[in-house]
Amino acid sequence: SRTLRNKAKLHDTMIVMAKTLASGGVLPADEDITEQHLKLGVYMSFELEDWKQGLVHLAASSSEALSQIAQFDLANQDNLEDAAAAEMVGNGWWDLKPSSRLSKYQDKFKSRAAYWYAIALDERTGTDGEQLTGRINEAGVVLDEDVAYIWYGEGIRLEPVINVNRVDLDVL
């Protein structure tokens, strides 16, 4: 179908852009680099669910709101034991008010918030824990009891496995 061909073409374009940037190459000058980072970050994070790579691009993107929360997210990746910090990052994603151009990804923002809320949930009880659980449920995320080993940065860490209901997204 036409939609699948468009998605395949977009995927190929994004991969070429990512490889070009990763190797220090220069992309065509028809748009500034921060806009290219935005496209790559949106595609990698929201389409491929590759948050490790996508957050780096979102942090360098032309979207001030996404850039700020992505930087905050990245800054707290090594601070997973701090439930308060994890909840703050989750709240940042949950409360994100993007431009109309990016509003179709609101469900992805909430899924990312749920990821951080799941990390914070271990240390939260009572009303705080109930609020986090409520938001996780509202995001449509199901927490799995298993724990996965995920390579991130300079080491291996344990993270909750989150199964997110996938939504077919329009091409950027």
N, CA, C and O of each residue as an XYZ file, in Angstrom:
688
protein
N       0.831     -1.177      0.000
C       0.000      0.000      0.000
C       0.890      1.260      0.000
O       2.087      1.201      0.278
N       0.275      2.360     -0.312
C       1.014      3.625     -0.400
C       1.594      4.027      0.957
O       2.724      4.508      1.034
N       0.822      3.829      2.019
C       1.293      4.184      3.362
C       2.540      3.385      3.725
O       3.492      3.936      4.277
N       2.538      2.099      3.420
C       3.709      1.268      3.721
C       4.925      1.696      2.903
O       6.044      1.704      3.417
N       4.719      2.049      1.646
C       5.839      2.529      0.818
C       6.379      3.836      1.378
O       7.594      4.032      1.428
N       5.484      4.741      1.804
C       5.930      6.005      2.391
C       6.715      5.776      3.672
O       7.733      6.428      3.903
N       6.250      4.853      4.504
C       6.963      4.549      5.744
C       8.322      3.924      5.450
O       9.303      4.238      6.125
N       8.393      3.054      4.467
C       9.665      2.433      4.099
C      10.640      3.488      3.576
O      11.824      3.463      3.910
N      10.142      4.409      2.759
C      10.983      5.478      2.224
C      11.475      6.386      3.359
O      12.645      6.767      3.394
N      10.575      6.728      4.279
C      10.953      7.551      5.417
C      12.002      6.842      6.263
O      12.981      7.455      6.687
N      11.798      5.553      6.507
C      12.749      4.780      7.293
C      14.133      4.812      6.645
O      15.134      5.057      7.318
N      14.182      4.568      5.360
C      15.468      4.588      4.656
C      16.125      5.961      4.740
O      17.335      6.055      4.951
N      15.344      7.020      4.580
C      15.877      8.386      4.661
C      16.420      8.669      6.050
O      17.498      9.249      6.183
N      15.700      8.275      7.077
C      16.134      8.522      8.451
C      17.409      7.751      8.784
O      18.283      8.266      9.481
N      17.514      6.543      8.298
C      18.723      5.755      8.542
C      19.927      6.426      7.888
O      20.991      6.521      8.499
N      19.769      6.887      6.661
C      20.863      7.587      5.975
C      21.246      8.849      6.755
O      22.430      9.129      6.941
N      20.239      9.612      7.212
C      20.522     10.825      7.985
C      21.273     10.489      9.271
O      22.249     11.155      9.615
N      20.822      9.463      9.975
C      21.457      9.086     11.239
C      22.904      8.653     11.022
O      23.791      9.041     11.783
N      23.143      7.853      9.992
C      24.511      7.408      9.710
C      25.400      8.577      9.309
O      26.566      8.641      9.699
N      24.849      9.495      8.532
C      25.610     10.669      8.103
C      26.008     11.516      9.299
O      27.165     11.922      9.415
N      25.051     11.788     10.201
C      25.358     12.582     11.390
C      26.330     11.858     12.313
O      27.248     12.478     12.851
N      26.141     10.553     12.502
C      27.007      9.783     13.388
C      28.453      9.761     12.905
O      29.380      9.699     13.713
N      28.645      9.813     11.596
C      30.009      9.771     11.056
C      30.622     11.163     10.927
O      31.723     11.316     10.400
N      29.904     12.175     11.412
C      30.421     13.541     11.335
C      30.183     14.202      9.999
O      30.719     15.277      9.729
N      29.386     13.572      9.162
C      29.094     14.125      7.845
C      28.113     15.287      7.926
O      27.549     15.572      8.982
N      27.928     15.934      6.816
C      27.038     17.085      6.725
C      25.840     16.714      5.862
O      25.983     16.122      4.792
N      24.676     17.068      6.343
C      23.455     16.810      5.597
C      23.157     17.984      4.675
O      23.717     19.064      4.861
N      22.301     17.800      3.699
C      21.957     18.912      2.802
C      21.520     20.143      3.596
O      20.894     20.024      4.650
N      21.850     21.295      3.091
C      21.610     22.547      3.806
C      20.219     23.113      3.595
O      20.002     24.302      3.829
N      19.277     22.301      3.163
C      17.938     22.827      2.931
C      17.168     23.089      4.230
O      16.108     23.714      4.199
N      17.671     22.635      5.333
C      17.096     22.941      6.639
C      18.217     22.905      7.673
O      19.246     22.267      7.454
N      18.020     23.581      8.786
C      19.112     23.626      9.739
C      19.245     22.298     10.490
O      18.330     21.474     10.490
N      20.374     22.115     11.112
C      20.714     20.846     11.755
C      19.756     20.505     12.894
O      19.473     19.330     13.130
N      19.252     21.523     13.607
C      18.341     21.230     14.718
C      17.013     20.661     14.216
O      16.385     19.858     14.907
N      16.585     21.066     13.036
C      15.374     20.504     12.446
C      15.623     19.054     12.025
O      14.738     18.208     12.154
N      16.812     18.772     11.527
C      17.167     17.401     11.159
C      17.217     16.509     12.405
O      16.773     15.361     12.377
N      17.765     17.057     13.500
C      17.770     16.304     14.758
C      16.341     16.037     15.227
O      16.047     14.956     15.737
N      15.456     17.015     15.057
C      14.058     16.824     15.453
C      13.446     15.661     14.679
O      12.821     14.784     15.275
N      13.618     15.643     13.369
C      13.050     14.566     12.555
C      13.608     13.209     12.960
O      12.863     12.238     13.092
N      14.925     13.145     13.157
C      15.536     11.886     13.570
C      15.064     11.469     14.956
O      14.743     10.303     15.185
N      15.024     12.419     15.874
C      14.599     12.106     17.238
C      13.164     11.622     17.303
O      12.858     10.656     18.002
N      12.289     12.288     16.580
C      10.882     11.882     16.541
C      10.771     10.490     15.939
O      10.073      9.629     16.474
N      11.450     10.276     14.843
C      11.365      8.973     14.181
C      11.925      7.860     15.074
O      11.279      6.830     15.267
N      13.120      8.073     15.613
C      13.743      7.020     16.418
C      12.980      6.761     17.719
O      12.782      5.609     18.104
N      12.557      7.825     18.391
C      11.872      7.658     19.674
C      10.439      7.174     19.519
O      10.029      6.220     20.181
N       9.678      7.824     18.651
C       8.242      7.578     18.599
C       7.826      6.524     17.592
O       6.818      5.846     17.788
N       8.586      6.375     16.520
C       8.256      5.360     15.514
C       8.963      4.030     15.815
O       8.334      2.972     15.824
N      10.283      4.100     16.062
C      11.056      2.880     16.291
C      11.132      2.500     17.767
O      11.539      1.387     18.101
N      10.742      3.419     18.652
C      10.845      3.243     20.093
C      12.285      2.940     20.510
O      12.525      2.154     21.427
N      13.228      3.570     19.831
C      14.645      3.495     20.171
C      14.973      4.765     20.955
O      15.506      5.727     20.403
N      14.651      4.754     22.229
C      14.807      5.940     23.059
C      16.269      6.282     23.289
O      16.614      7.455     23.428
N      17.121      5.290     23.330
C      18.549      5.549     23.561
C      19.102      6.494     22.501
O      19.763      7.477     22.836
N      18.844      6.214     21.248
C      19.319      7.057     20.155
C      18.422      8.281     19.962
O      18.911      9.384     19.720
N      17.124      8.079     20.069
C      16.184      9.152     19.809
C      16.317     10.327     20.764
O      16.215     11.479     20.344
N      16.544     10.050     22.046
C      16.660     11.133     23.027
C      17.833     12.061     22.721
O      17.746     13.272     22.926
N      18.919     11.490     22.233
C      20.089     12.310     21.894
C      19.723     13.321     20.810
O      20.117     14.485     20.877
N      18.973     12.870     19.820
C      18.555     13.772     18.737
C      17.495     14.763     19.214
O      17.532     15.936     18.842
N      16.556     14.302     20.029
C      15.545     15.220     20.550
C      16.190     16.321     21.392
O      15.761     17.474     21.348
N      17.216     15.963     22.152
C      17.911     16.941     22.996
C      18.567     18.041     22.162
O      18.718     19.170     22.628
N      18.951     17.716     20.945
C      19.621     18.681     20.057
C      18.662     19.268     19.027
O      19.093     19.892     18.057
N      17.377     19.070     19.235
C      16.391     19.430     18.209
C      15.935     20.882     18.280
O      16.263     21.624     19.206
N      15.168     21.251     17.266
C      14.629     22.607     17.155
C      13.398     22.829     18.031
O      12.953     23.967     18.178
N      12.844     21.780     18.610
C      11.688     21.911     19.496
C      12.186     22.174     20.910
O      12.766     21.296     21.549
N      11.954     23.383     21.388
C      12.443     23.747     22.725
C      11.873     22.827     23.805
O      12.597     22.378     24.693
N      10.577     22.553     23.723
C       9.936     21.712     24.735
C      10.500     20.292     24.722
O      10.836     19.751     25.776
N      10.605     19.688     23.546
C      11.154     18.332     23.454
C      12.630     18.303     23.834
O      13.089     17.372     24.495
N      13.360     19.313     23.418
C      14.778     19.385     23.743
C      14.986     19.418     25.252
O      15.845     18.707     25.775
N      14.213     20.232     25.953
C      14.366     20.348     27.401
C      14.056     19.046     28.116
O      14.827     18.620     28.976
N      12.935     18.397     27.777
C      12.586     17.162     28.474
C      13.544     16.038     28.095
O      13.865     15.199     28.936
N      14.004     16.003     26.853
C      14.965     14.971     26.448
C      16.287     15.148     27.203
O      16.891     14.166     27.633
N      16.731     16.382     27.364
C      17.949     16.636     28.135
C      17.773     16.210     29.593
O      18.679     15.622     30.182
N      16.615     16.503     30.169
C      16.306     16.126     31.546
C      16.274     14.605     31.678
O      16.791     14.047     32.646
N      15.666     13.941     30.698
C      15.588     12.485     30.661
C      17.003     11.897     30.626
O      17.340     11.021     31.423
N      17.815     12.383     29.704
C      19.184     11.882     29.575
C      20.007     12.137     30.838
O      20.804     11.289     31.241
N      19.819     13.288     31.457
C      20.587     13.648     32.650
C      20.258     12.737     33.829
O      21.067     12.608     34.748
N      19.096     12.109     33.818
C      18.684     11.259     34.927
C      18.835      9.769     34.644
O      18.434      8.944     35.465
N      19.401      9.412     33.504
C      19.565      7.997     33.161
C      20.455      7.245     34.149
O      20.279      6.044     34.351
N      21.388      7.931     34.751
C      22.284      7.279     35.715
C      21.806      7.459     37.146
O      22.547      7.166     38.084
N      20.590      7.932     37.330
C      20.069      8.262     38.645
C      18.764      7.504     38.904
O      17.811      8.071     39.438
N      18.723      6.239     38.531
C      17.474      5.479     38.579
C      17.033      5.106     39.987
O      15.889      4.698     40.189
N      17.918      5.241     40.954
C      17.548      4.907     42.323
C      16.773      6.038     42.994
O      16.174      5.824     44.048
N      16.771      7.214     42.418
C      16.111      8.379     42.985
C      14.673      8.453     42.472
O      14.414      8.942     41.372
N      13.746      7.957     43.292
C      12.342      7.907     42.883
C      11.777      9.297     42.627
O      10.976      9.484     41.711
N      12.189     10.269     43.427
C      11.678     11.636     43.234
C      12.117     12.184     41.881
O      11.326     12.815     41.180
N      13.374     11.945     41.512
C      13.875     12.415     40.213
C      13.156     11.689     39.078
O      12.786     12.305     38.078
N      12.959     10.381     39.235
C      12.263      9.606     38.202
C      10.832     10.125     38.021
O      10.340     10.238     36.898
N      10.184     10.435     39.124
C       8.828     10.969     39.029
C       8.826     12.349     38.357
O       7.917     12.667     37.591
N       9.839     13.158     38.645
C       9.921     14.478     38.004
C      10.111     14.354     36.494
O       9.499     15.099     35.729
N      10.956     13.416     36.062
C      11.129     13.207     34.623
C       9.811     12.728     34.020
O       9.393     13.209     32.967
N       9.157     11.779     34.695
C       7.856     11.314     34.219
C       6.852     12.445     34.102
O       6.116     12.532     33.119
N       6.821     13.318     35.114
C       5.907     14.461     35.066
C       6.233     15.393     33.901
O       5.333     15.972     33.293
N       7.520     15.536     33.593
C       7.914     16.367     32.463
C       7.348     15.842     31.157
O       6.841     16.610     30.340
N       7.435     14.527     30.958
C       6.860     13.929     29.747
C       5.338     14.012     29.778
O       4.709     14.324     28.766
N       4.751     13.735     30.930
C       3.290     13.720     31.051
C       2.702     15.097     30.748
O       1.683     15.205     30.067
N       3.344     16.142     31.254
C       2.831     17.507     31.129
C       3.267     18.216     29.850
O       2.902     19.371     29.629
N       4.036     17.544     29.015
C       4.573     18.156     27.804
C       3.446     18.652     26.899
O       2.519     17.912     26.571
N       3.546     19.905     26.510
C       2.571     20.519     25.607
C       3.304     20.896     24.318
O       3.806     22.013     24.186
N       3.363     19.967     23.379
C       4.117     20.218     22.152
C       3.364     21.115     21.181
O       2.188     21.424     21.372
N       4.059     21.515     20.154
C       3.417     22.276     19.075
C       2.372     21.389     18.410
O       2.392     20.168     18.569
N       1.478     21.996     17.678
C       0.426     21.233     17.002
C       1.022     20.198     16.045
O       0.433     19.143     15.812
N       2.183     20.510     15.502
C       2.870     19.598     14.581
C       3.218     18.272     15.266
O       3.216     17.221     14.626
N       3.513     18.323     16.551
C       3.937     17.125     17.275
C       2.872     16.579     18.218
O       3.119     15.596     18.917
N       1.709     17.189     18.252
C       0.677     16.783     19.203
C       0.179     15.359     18.973
O      -0.350     14.735     19.892
N       0.342     14.842     17.762
C      -0.113     13.473     17.492
C       0.703     12.429     18.256
O       0.337     11.253     18.280
N       1.805     12.851     18.876
C       2.647     11.928     19.638
C       2.381     11.976     21.132
O       3.169     11.448     21.917
N       1.282     12.602     21.540
C       0.961     12.738     22.957
C       0.945     11.378     23.657
O       1.383     11.267     24.802
N       0.444     10.343     22.976
C       0.423      9.008     23.580
C       1.841      8.481     23.819
O       2.071      7.742     24.777
N       2.775      8.848     22.971
C       4.165      8.430     23.161
C       4.794      9.164     24.344
O       5.596      8.589     25.080
N       4.428     10.440     24.523
C       4.924     11.185     25.683
C       4.441     10.520     26.967
O       5.195     10.372     27.928
N       3.170     10.121     26.966
C       2.609      9.482     28.159
C       3.228      8.105     28.393
O       3.415      7.696     29.539
N       3.542      7.399     27.326
C       4.222      6.107     27.482
C       5.611      6.290     28.077
O       6.043      5.493     28.910
N       6.313      7.338     27.651
C       7.634      7.610     28.226
C       7.494      8.012     29.687
O       8.309      7.618     30.521
N       6.468      8.792     30.002
C       6.207      9.148     31.394
C       5.966      7.882     32.213
O       6.471      7.756     33.328
N       5.195      6.945     31.659
C       4.903      5.696     32.361
C       6.172      4.900     32.635
O       6.289      4.261     33.680
N       7.124      4.935     31.703
C       8.425      4.282     31.915
C       9.072      4.827     33.191
O       9.523      4.064     34.046
N       9.110      6.162     33.305
C       9.729      6.785     34.482
C       8.894      6.554     35.735
O       9.453      6.360     36.815
N       7.579      6.569     35.618
C       6.729      6.308     36.773
C       6.943      4.881     37.288
O       6.923      4.646     38.497
N       7.147      3.935     36.376
C       7.396      2.549     36.785
C       8.687      2.452     37.593
O       8.768      1.678     38.546
N       9.690      3.233     37.214
C      10.939      3.251     37.963
C      10.707      3.849     39.350
O      11.235      3.343     40.341
N       9.921      4.920     39.425
C       9.649      5.591     40.693
C       8.727      4.778     41.596
O       8.756      4.936     42.816
N       7.919      3.920     41.012
C       6.882      3.204     41.750
C       7.431      2.335     42.876
O       6.762      2.158     43.894
N       8.618      1.796     42.717
C       9.199      0.946     43.751
C       9.337      1.666     45.094
O       9.222      1.050     46.153
N       9.582      2.961     45.038
C       9.808      3.734     46.252
C       8.582      4.515     46.710
O       8.611      5.119     47.782
N       7.523      4.518     45.936
C       6.340      5.314     46.257
C       5.240      4.412     46.820
O       4.974      3.332     46.292
N       4.621      4.865     47.879
C       3.535      4.115     48.485
C       2.361      5.057     48.717
O       2.468      6.265     48.510
N       1.260      4.497     49.143
C       0.097      5.299     49.486
C      -0.422      6.099     48.307
O      -0.480      5.605     47.181
N      -0.800      7.343     48.577
C      -1.379      8.217     47.559
C      -0.424      8.451     46.402
O      -0.839      8.459     45.243
N       0.861      8.643     46.711
C       1.852      8.856     45.643
C       1.903      7.654     44.703
O       1.895      7.814     43.483
N       1.955      6.465     45.267
C       1.985      5.250     44.455
C       0.721      5.060     43.651
O       0.768      4.620     42.502
N      -0.420      5.392     44.255
C      -1.699      5.274     43.551
C      -1.768      6.244     42.368
O      -2.282      5.897     41.304
N      -1.253      7.453     42.558
C      -1.266      8.426     41.461
C      -0.394      7.935     40.312
O      -0.792      8.032     39.151
N       0.785      7.410     40.619
C       1.667      6.905     39.565
C       1.024      5.725     38.849
O       1.058      5.643     37.621
N       0.442      4.817     39.615
C      -0.231      3.657     39.015
C      -1.386      4.110     38.132
O      -1.604      3.554     37.056
N      -2.127      5.121     38.586
C      -3.234      5.654     37.792
C      -2.760      6.227     36.472
O      -3.386      6.014     35.434
N      -1.653      6.955     36.514
C      -1.124      7.531     35.275
C      -0.589      6.448     34.345
O      -0.762      6.532     33.129
N       0.057      5.435     34.909
C       0.547      4.321     34.092
C      -0.629      3.656     33.390
O      -0.563      3.365     32.196
N      -1.702      3.417     34.134
C      -2.900      2.809     33.546
C      -3.535      3.722     32.503
O      -3.965      3.257     31.447
N      -3.596      5.021     32.794
C      -4.181      5.978     31.845
C      -3.392      6.020     30.537
O      -3.956      6.237     29.465
N      -2.078      5.808     30.643
C      -1.234      5.794     29.444
C      -1.439      4.525     28.623
O      -0.948      4.424     27.498
N      -2.155      3.566     29.176
C      -2.399      2.311     28.456
C      -1.207      1.382     28.480
O      -1.035      0.559     27.581
N      -0.382      1.510     29.507
C       0.835      0.713     29.625
C       0.598     -0.410     30.620
O      -0.002     -0.205     31.675
N       1.071     -1.590     30.276
C       0.972     -2.746     31.150
C       2.366     -3.057     31.658
O       3.285     -3.287     30.872
N       2.522     -3.065     32.978
C       3.820     -3.402     33.558
C       3.940     -4.906     33.660
O       3.033     -5.578     34.151
N       5.046     -5.426     33.201
C       5.347     -6.838     33.276
C       6.116     -7.069     34.569
O       6.890     -6.208     34.989
N       5.921     -8.189     35.191
C       6.623     -8.477     36.440
C       8.090     -8.839     36.205
O       8.906     -8.757     37.123
N       8.419     -9.237     34.987
C       9.795     -9.612     34.686
C      10.682     -8.384     34.646
O      10.205     -7.257     34.510
N      11.959     -8.614     34.765
C      12.937     -7.538     34.669
C      13.873     -7.878     33.523
O      14.287     -9.027     33.370
N      14.207     -6.877     32.716
C      15.073     -7.098     31.560
C      16.418     -6.436     31.792
O      16.503     -5.390     32.435
N      17.458     -7.043     31.271
C      18.767     -6.412     31.263
C      18.865     -5.595     29.990
O      18.719     -6.129     28.890
N      19.109     -4.314     30.135
C      19.168     -3.440     28.974
C      20.496     -2.716     28.969
O      20.883     -2.115     29.971
N      21.197     -2.768     27.849
C      22.462     -2.063     27.709
C      22.169     -0.595     27.498
O      21.386     -0.239     26.617
N      22.784      0.259     28.291
C      22.569      1.692     28.141
C      23.811      2.404     28.623
O      24.213      2.254     29.777
N      24.410      3.167     27.758
C      25.580      3.938     28.171
C      26.756      3.052     28.505
O      27.168      2.212     27.706
N      27.290      3.247     29.690
C      28.537      2.581     30.047
C      28.349      1.302     30.840
O      29.338      0.707     31.267
N      27.141      0.862     31.049
C      26.960     -0.346     31.838
C      25.637     -1.012     31.583
O      24.847     -0.580     30.744
N      25.416     -2.059     32.315
C      24.155     -2.777     32.221
C      23.355     -2.423     33.466
O      23.907     -2.356     34.564
N      22.083     -2.202     33.298
C      21.243     -1.913     34.453
C      19.924     -2.662     34.320
O      19.535     -3.070     33.226
N      19.259     -2.833     35.419
C      17.950     -3.477     35.414
C      16.878     -2.432     35.208
O      16.920     -1.359     35.811
N      15.925     -2.742     34.365
C      14.802     -1.840     34.134
C      13.523     -2.653     34.073
O      13.537     -3.810     33.653
N      12.416     -2.052     34.489
C      11.147     -2.754     34.307
C      10.832     -2.892     32.829
O      11.093     -1.980     32.044
N      10.283     -4.010     32.458
C       9.864     -4.218     31.080
C       8.477     -3.608     30.934
O       7.573     -3.904     31.716
N       8.320     -2.767     29.942
C       7.031     -2.128     29.718
C       6.537     -2.515     28.338
O       7.231     -2.318     27.340
N       5.348     -3.062     28.288
C       4.729     -3.409     27.010
C       3.714     -2.331     26.674
O       2.720     -2.162     27.380
N       3.963     -1.613     25.608
C       3.093     -0.510     25.227
C       2.239     -0.934     24.052
O       2.733     -1.546     23.105
N       0.963     -0.613     24.111
C       0.100     -0.868     22.953
C       0.565      0.014     21.821
O       0.600      1.236     21.965
N       0.921     -0.573     20.708
C       1.441      0.190     19.570
C       0.291      0.849     18.821
O      -0.787      0.276     18.665
N       0.546      2.037     18.375
C      -0.439      2.799     17.604
C       0.176      3.099     16.245
O       1.322      3.543     16.163
N      -0.576      2.860     15.187
C      -0.082      3.177     13.854
C      -0.031      4.692     13.693
O      -1.063      5.361     13.735
N       1.163      5.224     13.511
C       1.337      6.666     13.410
C       1.472      7.102     11.976
O       1.970      6.358     11.131
N       1.032      8.301     11.704
C       1.173      8.871     10.370
C       2.645      9.126     10.085
O       3.450      9.271     11.005
N       2.985      9.178      8.828
C       4.340      9.501      8.424
C       4.590     10.970      8.725
O       3.705     11.808      8.551
N       5.817     11.279      9.185
C       6.156     12.660      9.549
C       5.877     13.620      8.424
O       6.106     14.821      8.565
